[in-house]
């Protein structure tokens, strides 16, 4: 019985911490949206985060030992960029890139 209370308390604290980390920035920045630093961060941070994630993905996911030198990750990455530039739909580009990566990994093609 104690395990159930412990688990419920753990879930409640985790949910509260997650909710707080999502809400606090909105409460804090509500009055500061016109500040130049906030505008600069809002303009450049999303692209910087995406670039960093792409670099980490290529370092960790690509098979650089095979004869194709990382094409198993570069092809889906290029597909994401091309589809996003073509359709301007992040969900579509990410879904197609993920599907291409999973097909390459599951079939063993380019590995």
C-alpha positions in Angstrom: 0.0 0.0 0.0 2.9 2.4 0.8 4.3 1.8 -2.7 1.1 3.1 -4.3 1.2 6.4 -2.2 4.9 6.8 -3.0 4.2 6.3 -6.7 1.2 8.7 -6.7 3.3 11.3 -4.9 6.2 10.8 -7.3 3.8 11.3 -10.3 2.2 14.4 -8.7 5.5 16.0 -8.0 6.8 15.2 -11.5 3.7 16.6 -13.1 3.9 19.8 -10.9 7.6 20.3 -11.7 6.9 19.8 -15.4 4.0 22.2 -15.4 5.9 24.8 -13.4 8.8 24.7 -15.9 6.4 25.4 -18.7 4.4 28.2 -17.0 7.1 30.2 -15.2 8.7 31.6 -18.4 5.3 32.8 -19.6 4.6 34.5 -16.3 8.1 36.1 -16.2 8.4 37.2 -19.8 4.8 38.5 -20.1 5.9 42.0 -19.1 9.2 41.8 -20.9 8.3 40.8 -24.4 9.5 44.1 -25.9 13.0 43.8 -24.3 15.7 43.6 -27.1 17.3 40.5 -25.4 14.0 38.6 -25.4 13.4 39.5 -29.0 16.9 38.5 -30.0 16.6 35.1 -28.2 13.2 34.5 -29.8 14.6 35.3 -33.2 17.8 33.2 -33.2 17.5 30.5 -30.5 15.1 28.1 -32.3 17.4 27.9 -35.3 20.4 27.5 -33.1 18.8 24.7 -31.2 17.7 22.9 -34.3 21.2 23.2 -35.8 22.7 21.8 -32.5 20.2 18.9 -32.5 21.1 18.1 -36.1 24.8 18.0 -35.4 24.3 15.8 -32.3 22.0 13.5 -34.4 24.7 13.2 -37.2 27.4 12.5 -34.6 25.5 9.8 -32.7 23.2 8.2 -35.2 25.2 8.0 -38.4 27.2 4.9 -39.2 30.6 6.5 -40.0 32.3 3.1 -40.2 30.4 1.8 -43.2 31.4 2.4 -46.8 28.7 5.0 -47.2 30.1 7.3 -44.4 27.0 8.5 -42.6 24.6 8.6 -45.5 22.1 6.6 -43.3 21.6 9.8 -41.3 22.5 12.5 -43.9 19.8 11.3 -46.4 16.9 11.7 -43.9 18.4 15.0 -42.7 18.5 16.3 -46.2 14.9 15.0 -46.8 13.7 17.0 -43.8 15.4 20.2 -45.1 14.1 19.8 -48.6 10.5 18.9 -47.6 10.5 21.8 -45.1 11.7 24.3 -47.7 9.2 22.9 -50.2 6.0 22.7 -48.0 6.9 24.8 -44.9 5.3 22.2 -42.7 7.4 21.1 -39.8 5.2 18.1 -38.9 5.3 16.7 -42.4 9.1 17.2 -42.8 9.9 15.7 -39.4 7.5 12.7 -40.1 9.0 12.0 -43.5 12.6 12.3 -42.2 11.8 10.0 -39.3 10.2 7.5 -41.6 13.1 7.6 -44.0 15.6 7.1 -41.1 13.6 4.2 -39.7 13.3 2.5 -43.1 17.0 2.8 -43.6 17.8 1.4 -40.1 15.2 -1.4 -40.2 16.1 -2.6 -43.7 19.8 -2.3 -43.3 20.1 -0.2 -46.5 23.2 2.0 -46.4 24.6 0.2 -43.3 
